[in-house]
Amino acid sequence: MDALSNKTVMETMNYQSPIRALKYSQNSKLAAMCENSRIIIFDVKNSYSPIKTLDYDFPNNNYFSLDFSLDGKLLANISTNANTITVWETDNFTLNYKLDLTGQLISKLQFAPNNKDLVLLTATSKLLFYWIGLGEIYEFKTAPNLHEFECVDFEIN
């Protein structure tokens, strides 16, 4: 959709299962879409041609979140019962990192602008801050009780 002219520029394939999340890389080269049991990666500049399908354990029907790092080199997503985070390298979509957060229920994730930090929101309104480096993902801060009411979303600018 061209926002200025309000005209459809391109339509992609139709999907019979619900599209749970859609995210574009900052450089607009790739788009990632979650559907029932997979993430489909599209080459935006090549008429949205599918270039990779990542099969994985989807969380429950309430939590779907994925994000590209700002440099476009990594793609992170919530996986396996919403308590595991997987991080994929986008050159060939190999699994680089897997973070098991058993006991937590993750509802959203987002990369920080430095391309190395991941911010996670739990279903209990905690923000968890993680750093990616040296072959692992390290926890470095938790911010509990962000608001007197439930926190269901956040955005990093």
NUZA-71330 format. One record per residue (C-alpha): residue number from 0; residue in one letter; x, y, z. Coordinates in steps of 0.5 Angstrom, whole numbers. Layout:
N
NUM / A / X / Y / Z
...
END
This chain:
157
0 / M / 0 / 0 / 0
1 / D / 3 / 7 / -2
2 / A / 1 / 11 / 4
3 / L / 1 / 18 / 0
4 / S / -3 / 15 / -6
5 / N / -7 / 10 / -2
6 / K / -6 / 5 / -7
7 / T / -5 / -2 / -7
8 / V / 3 / -3 / -10
9 / M / 3 / -11 / -9
10 / E / -1 / -16 / -6
11 / T / 3 / -23 / -3
12 / M / 0 / -30 / -3
13 / N / -6 / -31 / 1
14 / Y / -5 / -35 / 8
15 / Q / -11 / -40 / 10
16 / S / -8 / -40 / 17
17 / P / -8 / -33 / 21
18 / I / -2 / -29 / 21
19 / R / 1 / -28 / 28
20 / A / 6 / -23 / 27
21 / L / 10 / -19 / 21
22 / K / 16 / -15 / 22
23 / Y / 21 / -11 / 17
24 / S / 28 / -11 / 17
25 / Q / 30 / -4 / 18
26 / N / 34 / -4 / 11
27 / S / 27 / -6 / 8
28 / K / 31 / -12 / 5
29 / L / 27 / -17 / 9
30 / A / 20 / -19 / 12
31 / A / 19 / -24 / 17
32 / M / 12 / -27 / 18
33 / C / 9 / -32 / 24
34 / E / 4 / -36 / 22
35 / N / 2 / -43 / 26
36 / S / 8 / -47 / 26
37 / R / 13 / -43 / 22
38 / I / 16 / -36 / 21
39 / I / 17 / -35 / 13
40 / I / 22 / -30 / 11
41 / F / 21 / -26 / 5
42 / D / 26 / -22 / 0
43 / V / 22 / -15 / 0
44 / K / 26 / -13 / -6
45 / N / 25 / -19 / -10
46 / S / 17 / -18 / -10
47 / Y / 16 / -21 / -3
48 / S / 19 / -28 / -6
49 / P / 20 / -33 / 0
50 / I / 27 / -35 / 1
51 / K / 27 / -39 / 8
52 / T / 22 / -42 / 12
53 / L / 24 / -43 / 20
54 / D / 20 / -49 / 23
55 / Y / 19 / -48 / 30
56 / D / 15 / -50 / 36
57 / F / 10 / -44 / 37
58 / P / 8 / -41 / 43
59 / N / 1 / -41 / 46
60 / N / -4 / -37 / 42
61 / N / -3 / -31 / 46
62 / Y / 4 / -29 / 45
63 / F / 7 / -28 / 38
64 / S / 13 / -23 / 37
65 / L / 19 / -23 / 33
66 / D / 24 / -17 / 31
67 / F / 30 / -16 / 27
68 / S / 36 / -12 / 30
69 / L / 37 / -5 / 27
70 / D / 43 / -8 / 23
71 / G / 39 / -13 / 20
72 / K / 44 / -19 / 22
73 / L / 40 / -22 / 27
74 / L / 32 / -24 / 28
75 / A / 30 / -26 / 35
76 / N / 23 / -29 / 36
77 / I / 19 / -32 / 42
78 / S / 19 / -40 / 42
79 / T / 17 / -46 / 45
80 / N / 11 / -45 / 50
81 / A / 13 / -37 / 50
82 / N / 19 / -39 / 55
83 / T / 24 / -39 / 50
84 / I / 28 / -34 / 46
85 / T / 31 / -36 / 39
86 / V / 36 / -32 / 35
87 / W / 37 / -33 / 28
88 / E / 43 / -30 / 24
89 / T / 40 / -27 / 17
90 / D / 45 / -29 / 12
91 / N / 44 / -36 / 12
92 / F / 38 / -37 / 18
93 / T / 42 / -41 / 22
94 / L / 40 / -41 / 30
95 / N / 46 / -37 / 33
96 / Y / 43 / -37 / 40
97 / K / 37 / -40 / 44
98 / L / 35 / -38 / 51
99 / D / 31 / -42 / 56
100 / L / 27 / -38 / 61
101 / T / 23 / -43 / 64
102 / G / 18 / -40 / 69
103 / Q / 17 / -34 / 65
104 / L / 12 / -32 / 60
105 / I / 15 / -28 / 55
106 / S / 10 / -23 / 51
107 / K / 14 / -19 / 47
108 / L / 21 / -18 / 45
109 / Q / 25 / -12 / 42
110 / F / 32 / -11 / 40
111 / A / 35 / -5 / 43
112 / P / 39 / 0 / 38
113 / N / 46 / -3 / 39
114 / N / 44 / -9 / 36
115 / K / 47 / -13 / 42
116 / D / 41 / -12 / 47
117 / L / 34 / -15 / 48
118 / V / 29 / -13 / 52
119 / L / 23 / -18 / 54
120 / L / 17 / -16 / 57
121 / T / 14 / -22 / 61
122 / A / 6 / -23 / 62
123 / T / 7 / -21 / 69
124 / S / 9 / -14 / 67
125 / K / 17 / -15 / 68
126 / L / 22 / -12 / 63
127 / L / 28 / -17 / 62
128 / F / 34 / -14 / 59
129 / Y / 39 / -19 / 56
130 / W / 46 / -18 / 52
131 / I / 48 / -22 / 46
132 / G / 56 / -23 / 46
133 / L / 61 / -28 / 47
134 / G / 57 / -34 / 44
135 / E / 51 / -33 / 49
136 / I / 46 / -29 / 52
137 / Y / 47 / -26 / 59
138 / E / 42 / -23 / 63
139 / F / 44 / -16 / 66
140 / K / 38 / -13 / 69
141 / T / 30 / -14 / 71
142 / A / 25 / -8 / 72
143 / P / 19 / -11 / 76
144 / N / 13 / -7 / 77
145 / L / 13 / -2 / 72
146 / H / 6 / 0 / 73
147 / E / 1 / 0 / 78
148 / F / -3 / -3 / 73
149 / E / -2 / -9 / 68
150 / C / 4 / -7 / 62
151 / V / 2 / -10 / 56
152 / D / 7 / -7 / 51
153 / F / 13 / -3 / 50
154 / E / 17 / 1 / 45
155 / I / 24 / 3 / 44
156 / N / 26 / 9 / 40
END
